[in-house]
Amino acid sequence: MLDHLFYTLQLADNALILGHRLGEWCGHGPVLEQDIALTNISLDHIGQARSLYQHAAHLTNEIPQEQRAKIFQSVTLNNKINSGELLQEDDLPYLRDAWDFRNALLTEQPNGDWAYTVARSFFYDVFYFLYYTKLKDSKDAQLAAIAEKSLKEVAYHQRWSSEWMIRLGDGTEESKTRIQNAVNDYWQYSGELFVMSDAENAMLKKGIGVDAAALKPEWDAKVEAIFKEATLSIPEEKWMQKGGKQCRHSEHLGFILAELQYMQRAYPGMEW
């Protein structure tokens, strides 16, 4: 049951943190049309996160209370569990601390300029289009339904970020330099997407999860095709950052959570 929970949280945390990052562009996009487009993409990710956190809360509540109290390191969340209360979807994003989050390091990296945001989304979007295509066949009916519903959104996300990769790469000298620099800097975070966590391995054996490592050849082919059209170079760097899936994060996640969780921390139990 714990592996099932951690697997679901991993998916939810990825969607939430990237959605929050993209939401930071609201009102700051380069043109109004793209400002609105990126805000809507952010809402898609957050909507996926909500569905996944609802499922994760249900999985948590099915675990015996004495075991449930040892899952998370967050004092606030454990106090609620120890009081006998059942967890709700909002408790998982708002009451966990950074060392309880399982998102990939890529999702928490700063927006930087427009090129950095595009490169980060492109790496993520290509991966999750492939991932949700497989996840819709999961033996967990809830995860399968979330994947099938999300697939239409992710297909659009992939098209949007791919088009911007080409537009920037095959554009002006400055736009090409900016997107190539972004690719070079964020490439090192793309490899973690394919590193299987313990929870992923356990769920794969049960027919619930997806073999992320097996998606690498198809991801490489799609990335290479877009890079060729965008006249971009694939970085030669082979060493990859990892640790986010094991709850080891960069300093950036702490700043994200400080902003995201402020209202709930300041006014516990507040509801809209």
QUILINHU-V992013 format. One record per helix or strand of 3 or more residues. SS is the DSSP state (2 for helix, 1 for strand). FROM is the first residue (numbers start at 1). TO is the last residue. If there is no record, write none. Layout:
ss from to
SS FROM TO
SS FROM TO
This chain:
ss from to
2 2 23
2 32 61
2 65 68
2 75 82
2 89 95
2 98 100
2 105 108
2 114 135
2 141 169
2 173 189
2 191 194
2 198 205
2 212 229
2 244 246
2 251 260
2 262 266
